[in-house]
Amino acid sequence: MQSQEVLLEARGLSRSVGSRQLWQGVDLEVRATERLAVSGPSGVGKSLLLRALAGLDVLEGGEVWLRGKPQAAWPMPQFRAEVMYLLQRPAPASGTVNAHLAEPFGFKIHGGKSYRPEEAARLLQQLGRPSAFLDQDAACLSGGEAQLVALVRALLLSPTVLLLDEATSALDAETAELAETLLQTWLDTGPARALVFVSHDRAQQERFATRIQLLSGVGV
Ligand SMILES: Nc1ncnc2c1ncn2[C@@H]1O[C@H](COP(=O)(O)OP(=O)(O)OP(=O)(O)O)[C@@H](O)[C@H]1O
């Protein structure tokens, strides 16, 4: 593992909310192919840490690097396309699943990429969904289905580091394991990639993480 390239690195991160210091002195390193679990009690600030890593929350203290280049030196849309954050409760707008998956390919930041519906169907099939699923209304999906679609949408965009914030929490056990297999294949093929995830499912952490980092509230 140590020979793998460091993709994402954070040093000395700190965060407070009002007068409450959530954590400080947080160091983190994610290497290619890693599946790093960030663990800690409810309210300790795991979501805020992932959001800070993704450039979606302020960096009060410390610094984050992607491939050795400081977060602040990246154009932020590009950084967020490379370090992609998936939240627990995605809420897609109305329109077909296919249209929802195709949508970001129309954004300037993903201009070099093209949407391939057959690839979307292939990924969905690996998650146990038939190709007709692409025609469903995205706004009417169940919580678990919306999580599957968010995951497929992210994988199609091929970020360097995927940050999953309880992003499989609404899936049944069997589908959650299909998602893990899909993610593992994604990590092990193609360019250098890595995964950071938060899960309250201890069994998932233990079977899926290559490493677990505890966020204790007083530095990790
Ligand atoms: N934008 C915000 N403004 C003020 N307080 C916030 C904000 N976001 C989060 N908090 C607070 O910061 C603390 C950490 O929140 P966070 O969601 O990161 O915790 P967590 O470890 O992910 O929790 P859980 O495991 O319950 O999801 C919580 O007390 C929360 O209420």
The ligand as a Gaussian input file, in Angstrom:
#p B3LYP/6-31G(d) Opt

LIG

0 1
 N      -23.438000      24.454000       8.714000
 C      -23.403000      24.227000      10.014000
 N      -23.563000      25.231000      10.887000
 C      -23.522000      25.021000      12.210000
 N      -23.333000      23.827000      12.771000
 C      -23.151000      22.783000      11.949000
 C      -23.184000      22.926000      10.542000
 N      -22.989000      21.715000       9.993000
 C      -22.855000      20.859000      11.011000
 N      -22.958000      21.502000      12.195000
 C      -22.794000      20.895000      13.511000
 O      -21.490000      20.358000      13.560000
 C      -21.500000      19.122000      14.258000
 C      -20.896000      18.053000      13.380000
 O      -21.793000      17.782000      12.304000
 P      -21.515000      16.607000      11.274000
 O      -22.749000      16.469000      10.466000
 O      -20.241000      16.849000      10.573000
 O      -21.351000      15.363000      12.262000
 P      -21.202000      13.819000      11.925000
 O      -20.037000      13.309000      12.685000
 O      -21.179000      13.621000      10.455000
 O      -22.563000      13.273000      12.547000
 P      -23.474000      11.999000      12.195000
 O      -22.628000      10.788000      12.441000
 O      -24.584000      12.117000      13.171000
 O      -23.916000      12.145000      10.774000
 C      -22.937000      18.854000      14.658000
 O      -23.094000      19.208000      16.015000
 C      -23.742000      19.740000      13.743000
 O      -24.938000      20.156000      14.360000

